[in-house]
Amino acid sequence: MEREQASETLTGWAVESPGPVAEGPLVHVRRAVPSPGPGDLLLSVEACGVCRTDLHLAEGDLRPHRVSTVPGHEIVGRVAAVGESVTGFRIGDRAGGAWLRSTCGDCRYCRAGRENLCPASLYTGWDEDGGFADIALVPADYAYRLPEDQDAALLAPLLCAGIIGYRALRRSVLPPGGRLGIYGFGASAHLAAQVALAEGAAVHVLTRSARARELAADLGASSVGGAYDRPPEPLDSAILFAPVGDLVPVALEALDRAGTLAVAGIHLTDIPVLNYRRHLFEERNLRSVTSNTRQDGRDFLDTAARIGMRVTVSPYPLSRADQALRDLADDRVRGAAVLVPG
């Protein structure tokens, strides 16, 4: 194992007792720094994005997979140590740790290039500790090489918000020059919208947050409105980023014939009863989005670099992770919240 001289104590936050963020489900933790096993990278964290999935874990919408888990899966860091058999990374390199942490590599989904559906898949910040800390351990085979010359805080949201938004966009089957509706406009949506705009789409944003509507207009959306408003034209495709099941029939009704709605979140409140003729007839499609593949990640990062993606962040010191989650829950974050150690 190759390792640089570093602190032997990890400082961060963990979910102890899931519940409303106002009740403080996150607690400070200090732990011994883990030693990287074969195939692992130990990262000195430069920045970690705050994803809505972290909020779902903290509040108990997602059942914790282990006790006292450190959340966070949009990790940008410098390699501080490498385990045996690691190739492609050296100490000092910048690397990114993301949501998908490991898969079996052998099931029918993995063999078909659909590793996001692997029944044995594991996830950073859910099955193993994540990046709400100054040190994080990630498998090298699931890490991404990141630009050395860019602000770490601007790179962090790309690693989940960006990747899953990109997959949701592809799942929505948006045709060239098509009409896309985006419901909810946070970290993921503001990145997916830029890919769609770069590909010539007309983008209509529908969200309850006035601050988010301002950002959408600034990025070039054709129209902005409230979450339950009707877009000004029928949609070829739509993506639901808000974890609100009530919006599913709203978005389906806004689709043109043969349109597709992709639901992007890992958690969604209950969907109301659908009316077949109003919501699904004329070959409208309803699709879910489950995690991502590593190829999605590589494709998205290449696309982000090519189009000069503009990442809007609200940075917080690591010491204020609990406040970042509260602001995310209350729609007070513009773009993506990002934790910065030190």
Order of alpha helices (4+ residues) and beta strands (2+ residues): beta-beta-beta-beta-alpha-beta-beta-beta-alpha-beta-beta-beta-alpha-alpha-beta-alpha-beta-alpha-beta-beta-alpha-beta-beta-alpha-beta-alpha-beta
